[in-house]
Amino acid sequence: MRTTKYAALLVGLLLAACVTINVYFPAAAAEQAADKIINDVLGTEGNSSRSLDNESAASGTPGATMLLRASRGLLELLVPSAHAQQANLDISSPGVRRIQAAMKARNPQLEAFYDSGAVGFTSDAMVAVRDLTAVALKDRNTVRQLVADENRDRDALYREIAIANEHPEWEDEIRATFARRWVANAKPGWYYQNDGGTWVRK
């Protein structure tokens, strides 16, 4: 039964490879690019925590892990050109650098609100006011404006990265990657939304 399940998984992976050769999204490169930008913006170099290995998280069994590794090797043989063409994600365009610089300049103001729990990272790679009562009355308009400006730049960043790499259809995947990496690079004590929309303290 288990062998049949693994075989079905392998067939599914092979079929997926056949239809995604020309639209390969460089997930690993996207994570690295996201970490580079986020660490620069937040000043959290070396603070990120890598996600669990997909093999272990997905399977939990040695047989499934071995099959996934074998499948990955086979896919590399089947789609070498696609992999080679899209191995990197360019984040050096003038548009990306401009947006990144604006976010980095804004971050010292936002950081105090991350620290207090007033603002947190959302599940769609944006920020939101989590607890306005944690903000002094005189600062509430300021924090609202900071959040609006940050979200405007984050939207523009994900779109610009996709366009700069000549794959505007990647915008959603880039956004999803950043959503995970903002949380991974957040400082302990900061808040983020889980997939269900619940606020969680890191």
Steps between C-alpha positions, in 0.01 A plus 500: 500500500776738599707411192199566277456839664865589438477383140193717445685796647791442262269481199333822610834675529605383155173617347537835671850533357366448150265796525721741697820490297441849363359657815746383764492724807841505674372448852842460667639805321187695595556415868861615478399822325226565755740441790755738348246780463328438836826480694610827343168671577468368857867484588457141616791330322556154647171510694294298251388148579479262205178314442480127565633278226210435262580131480470448875197722535316339211571138569621412845616161368841390366340340192325818397814703560708270280234509229483879506879523471500259208215688336683826539805355330289363217327834452840667477582266210165561329497878524863612510455789258209651692689469826812657355313787342315598816756414770528860620259777582617849408442756776748759373271706277483875573133464593568226757795692648294819530212327679737309727678823598169668586396205718837494673476873576150452646582195711652680803164674550302178453730294720377663819146398409609144415671486841189620686272261312297785352592393146559152363564306181192370318465166325499670159847658543371839613483675838198601705414685819441218748435696819439874471469528879874428520561830319488837673215721378741751351670227293194321361477695176874453454479122534205483262696696241812287550297183446336640186835610356662167583221302337515716189872425469459130574239465226729684261801288602339163424367628169834659404697181573266300277520756220877539529532124447264512198244280673216720627301181563741421786374788712274283719775244559749775584250649744443158663875450534542841662209430735689200640837675509377818675392274787818293493713815519285679759651563840380296799198664660364645177150405386389332180182345365486126444318350199172522688542872561569465873767724649793306643798629694832368375 
